[in-house]
């Protein structure tokens, strides 16, 4: 894989060079962790310690907590440069624990697929659907298939779908795409509070067969979407199961899973500024769904990011925002969140570059590291490293070379 340099990053970790050159990086990109020559290590230690205090320090997640939630305390931490609409609803108490710009309108991206599915199912049992319609809904909800959504949109009245669902569910901030982009279902306007209303309808008012069918699909969300984007960010990365998610993204060039993912079609196409009151230009990344036993919490996080933001950066920011939320009933995974760098970095089944590839990571994304162990020595001249990190949420390993850590063995992370 061709090496890539992550723009705007300064490599200050301690490393040491290899004796022989090997131009092929094991996962794409250039190494991040390692040590310099031993003779220089003593001279650099003090200076590096000061610098590293400001560079991508790993952040541990909270330990799993299944105890009753304390009184609601809003604590949403919106990353710098991010515009967010947030709503967290506790179904046990009937109250919101988080509301930040919850009425703000965002282009929906694939979150609108919830409304497309419910419109097809309105007044019908899932068992009565033609096989083709059922297949489209399955792939649209599980792997966010855009072709399926476009067919449903065209076959059922396009913008009229949104008009019907606004009336049926009493939505206040949802509107069909602007007249300048009638075919772009992903440009439907939605808010965080309306997203909560959609999930409340599914849980509390929809026929049991519809509820179980739609939520059953959302519980089977695939890590890699049909267009090659890693869609297990936000809710899916921040909380242990049980959860059910419908995610959305628009305006990014590559999303991990495959190296050449692109944004095309109604979900990801860009529009010129000023096409509508809803921002259609900045990259959008949304995480929505249900969290905890009994689907106790409904979570909606809609975000816009500065133009040019990479998918990995937005993925990381949405993860940090979601982890900061007061989500009743949520259980949080144990481990340490650590930044990565490089493009096309592979997660493998074992601690060697010749083992199977589970997936690739979005460039520059944070990952949850559960433990680490020694394995095959990886060489990316002038650097070497024989430590590998286990990523429990991926069920595989990545070489520590691509972790933002000052040492080959990450401090504070236990052995596997």
N, C-alpha and C positions, 0 to 999 in steps of 0.2 A: 504494500500500500504506500502511495506517495506521501511523504512527510509534509505536514502543514504546520505553520507557525500561527499560534493564536495571537491575534492582534491585540496590542495594548497591554500585554502581560510581561512582567519582568521576572526572569527565572533567577532566584537567589538561593535555592536550596543547595545544601552540601552534596557534592557528587564526586565520583572518581572515574577517570577514563578507562576504556578497555584497551587491551594490547593490540587487538586486530579490528579492522573496520568491517561493518556489516550494514550496508545501506538500507536493508529492508526492515522497517519498523513492524512489530508484531501486530499492531492494531491501527496503524495510520497515525500521523502526527509526530511530534517530537517529544522526547522524554521529559518528565516533570520531576521525578524523584531520583535520588542517587547521591553520591558523595564525590567531592573533588579529591585531588591527590592528598594522601595522608599528611604529607609535609606541610600543606597549606592549611589543614583543618584547624590546628591550634590557633593560628593567626586570625582565622575568619570567625571563630565561634562567637566571640562577644558581639562583633558587628552584625553578624547574621541573626543572632537572637533578637536584637533590637528591631531589625528590618522585618523579620518573620512575624513579629507580633502584629503587624498590620496586613499580612498577606494571607487570605483564604484559610484562616485557622479552622480546623474541624470543630463542628458544633454538635454536641451530643443531644439526642432526643430525650424527651421525658420518658421515664420508665412506664410500662403499661399500667393503666389505672382504670379499674372497673368499678371503683367505689362510687357511691352516689355523688352527683355533681354538687359543688358548692353553689351558693347564690350566684346568679348570673353576673359576670363582670366582663364588660367588653374589653378586648385587648388586641384587636386587629392591628397588625404591624404592616403597613403598606410600604413596600420597598420604594426607594427614591426613583422618581421618573415614571412610576407606574400609576395609571388612573384605574381605580377599582370601584366596583359596586359589590357589596357584600351583604348577605343575609344568612343568619343561622337561626333556625326555628326549633325549639325544644317541644316535641309533641307530647311529652309527659306533663309539662306545666302549661302548655299552650301559649308560650311567650318566646320572644326573640332574645337570644343571648348576644347577638351581634347584628348591628345594622350600620353600614357605612355607605352612603350614597345609594341606598337600596332602591330608590326610584329612578336612578339614572339609566338612560337608555344606551344600550350597546348593540352593535350588530351581533346577531345571535351566533353566527357560524353554525356549527352542527347541533347546537342545543335545540334549535328549532325542529329537529327531527322528532322530538317528543310530540310536538303538535301534529306533525305529519302522520305519525303512527296513530295518535288518538283520533284524528279525523277519519282515517280509514276504518277504525274500529267502532266509531260512534254508532250505537244502536245495533251492533253486530257482535256475535261471539267469535273469538279467534278461530274456533273450530270450523266456522262457516266460511272462512276466507278461501278464495282460490289458492292453490298451491303456490302460484307465482307471486301473489301479493304477500303471502305469509313469508316466503323466502326473502322477499325484498325487505320486509320489516325486520326480520331476524338479522340480516347482514347490515342493515342501516343502523340498528341499535347496538349490536355487538361490536362491529368493526368500523362503524361510521362510514359505510359505503356511500359515496356521493352519487354514483350512477343510479343506485336504487332510489335515493331521495329525489333525484331529478325526474325519474319516471313517475313516481308518486305525485310529485308537484305538477307535472304536465297533465297527468291523467285525471286529476281531481280538482282542477280549477285554479291552480297557481295561487295568486294572492287571495282568492276567495276562501281558501283553506284557513288562512290566518284570520280573516274577518269572521268566519264561523266560530273558530275556537275562542276568539276574544269574547264573543257574545256568550258562548256556552259556559266558559269558565270564569267570566267576570274579570278579565284581565284589564288592567288600566294603563299599562305602559308598553304594550305590545302592538305593533303595527306592521302591515305588509311592507315589502321592500319599496323603495322610492320609485316613482314613475319612470325615472331614468334607467332603472335596472330591474324591470319586471320579472325577468327570469332567474334572478339571483336570490334563491330562497335563503342563502346564508346572510343576506342583508336585511332580513326581518329584524325589526327593533324589538329588544326585550330588556327587562330589568331583573335585578336579583330578586326583588319581592314578587314579581310575577312568576319567576321560576319556582319560587317556594309554593306559590298557589297551584302551579301545575302538579307538583309532587303531592301536595295535600289532596288535590282531587284524586289522583291515582290511589293514594293510600286510604282515603276516608269516604269517597263517593263513587268511584268507578265500580262497575260490576266486578265481582271477585275474579271471574275468568279473565277480564281485561287487565286488572291489577296484576294478577299472577303472571300473565303472559308477558306484559311489558317489563315488569320488574325482573322477571326471570331472565330476560335478555340482558338487562343492564347489569345483572349480577355476573353475567358471563362475558363481560367486556374483555376483549383481547388486548394483550399488551401492544401489539403492532396493528395499527389500523390498516384499512385496505389501501390507503395511499402511502404507506410506509412510514407514518408518524408514530412515535412512541406515545401512546395516549394514557399511560398510567402515572400521570403527574397529579399534583394537587391532592384530592381526596384519596385516590388509589395509592399514592405514595406516602401519605401522611398518617394513615390509620390502618390498623389491622382489620381484616374481615370480621364480621359481615359488613359489606358495603355494596352499593349499586351506583353506577356512575354513567352520566352522559356528558362527554367532554366536547369542546369546540376549539378550533384554531383557524386562523386566517392570516395570510400575509407573510408567511415564512418560506424560506427557500429549501430547507432540509430539516427533517425531524427524527433522525436516527433510524433504527431498524434496517433501513436500506440507505445506501450512500447517496442515492440520486433522487430522493423524494422532492417533489416540486408542488407548488400551489397552483392548481388549475381548476377550472370549472366554477360552479356556483358557490362552493364553500370557500375557496381561497382567493378568488380573483380580486385584483385591486381596482379601486375606482379613484377618479380624480377628486381632489379636495373640493368641498362645497357641493357635492352631488346631493347631499341631504343633511338634515340636522344631525343625524347619527354619524359618528366618525366612521368612514369607510376606508381610511387610508392607513392608519397606524396598525401594526400587528396586534391581533387579538388572540387571547388564550383564556379559555374558560373551563372551570371544573364545577360540576353540579352533581348532586345525588343525595343518597341516604347513608347514614352512618350509625352503627351500633346495633346491639340486640333489639329486635322488635322495630327496627328502623326508627329509633328514637329521634335522631336529629336529621333535619333537612338542611343541606349546605348548598349555597350558591355563591360562587366567586367568579365575577366577570372582570376581565382586565384588558387594558390597552397598554402598549409598550412603545417606547421611542422608536421612530423609524430607523430601520437597520439593525434592530435588536435580533440576535441569533435565537434560534429555537431553544438551545440549551440554556441561555441566560434567562429567557422568559420562563421556561420550565422550572428553573431553580427559584426564580422570584415568586412564582405562583406557589411552589412548594413551601417556601418560607412563610408566605402570607397565610397559607392554609394551616400550617403547623402552629401559628400564633393564635389561632381562633379558639374561643371557648365553645367546644363542641360536646354537649352532654352525652354521656354513654360511650364516648370514643375510647378505644384502646390504641395506644401508640406503640409502634414497633421499637424494640430495643436496638441500639447500635449507635454509630457515630456518623454524622453527615460530613462528607468530605468532598471538596471540589475536585474536578478532573480537568484535563485539558487535552487537546488533540482531537482530530476528526477521525471517524471510523474506528474508534477504540472498541475492541471486541470483548464481550463477556463469553467465557469459555466453560465447558463442562468440568474441566480439571485444571490443575495448575501447570499447564504446558501449552505452547503455541500450536502443537499438533493435535490437540484435543478438539472436540466439536465446538462449533460456535453457537451460542445460545441466541445472541443478538448483537447489535452494535449500539453504542451509546450516542445520544445527541451530543454534539460537540460542546465541551465546556460545562456539562451538567454536573450538579451535585449528586452523589450516590450515598446510600446508606450502607456502611461497612459493618458487618457483624463480627468478623474475626479475621485473622491473617495467618498464613503458614508459608513455609519455604517450599519452593517447587523448582521448576526449570529456571535456570539463569537466562534472563532476557538481555540481549545486547543491542543497544542503539547508540553506536559510537558518538561521543566518547563515554557513554554511560552504560552501566550494568546494574542489574537488580535481580535477586532470586526470591524476593518476597511477593506473595500474591494475596489479594484481598478477596474475601468471600462476600458476595452481595446477596443477602437473603431474599430480597424482593425480585431478583432475577434468577435465583437458583443456580448461580455460577460464580466464576472467579475472573478477576482482571489483574493484570500485572500492576504492582505498585508504582512502576515507572510513571504511570499516567495519573497518579494521585498527587494533589497539592500538599505535600508533606515534606518536612525538612530532612527526613531520614529515609533510608530504604525500608526499615521496619517502622510503621507508623506508631508514634508514641501514644500510649493509652488504649490502644486497641488490643483485645485479648488474642491469645493464640487459639487456633481452631483445634 
